[in-house]
Amino acid sequence: MSFTTDLESVAEPIWDDILSHPMVEALGDGTLEEAPFRYWVRQDYVYLIEYARVFAYGAARAPDLDRMATLAELLESTISDEMDLHRAYAAEFGIDESALEATDPSPTTQGYTDFLVRVASTDAFGDLIAALLPCMWGFNETGKRLARRGLPDDDRYADWIETYAGAEFTELTDWCKALLDDVAADASHRDRERYRDRFETSARYEYRFWDAAWRQEGWSA
């Protein structure tokens, strides 16, 4: 059994909770009001900046040239292509670039990105990949499950589902899974348990990222 197959016992309950969250259900059927999704789009922009930073650490700490090259490509793709796409998608909800840049991280976004950057900068390469995977896997699984239910009439929400359910994002998710499997195959039992912990923490934050958007979470003081 591969390491990521074993991780399914951790992942599946969290993916199920995400799919049953009222925000994700409303996104899937096209009834989601714009306010929580605009919040999500702005926070996701903040998240992507730090996510790109994790790719930079990954490229620097990669154990071989091939992995270094792939992570460097993902860094470039995130900073250039994905950020541009995110700005264009935000514009469909009336959010301009200046509003995106002015967004302060929510408590959940701050906690999640601080965790990712700390793991990326201080832990082993395997920890970094384990912490990175839930964002890809969770979005891919959410997109595919929502797509199986049928696309909503709102094209903006349908585009979101099709993007994360699509072949390109599925390929990226599969690549990250295979990389973690490869790294874990040569790791000690203690290291694999630590990878499992890193993965679970990120997956829990994935759920909380949706929930924070639904509640439009802010700082209390």
Secondary structure, DSSP 8 states (H G I E B T S, - for coil): --HHHHHHHHHHHHHHHHHTSHHHHHHHHT---HHHHHHHHHHHHHHHHHHHHHHHHHHHH-SSHHHHHHHHHHHHHIIIIIHHHHHHHHHTTT--HHHHHT----HHHHHHHHHHHHHHHHS-HHHHHHHHHHHHHHHHHHHHHHHHH---S-HHHHHHHHHHHSHHHHHHHHHHHHHHHHHHHTS-HHHHHHHHHHHHHHHHHHHHHHHHHHHT-----
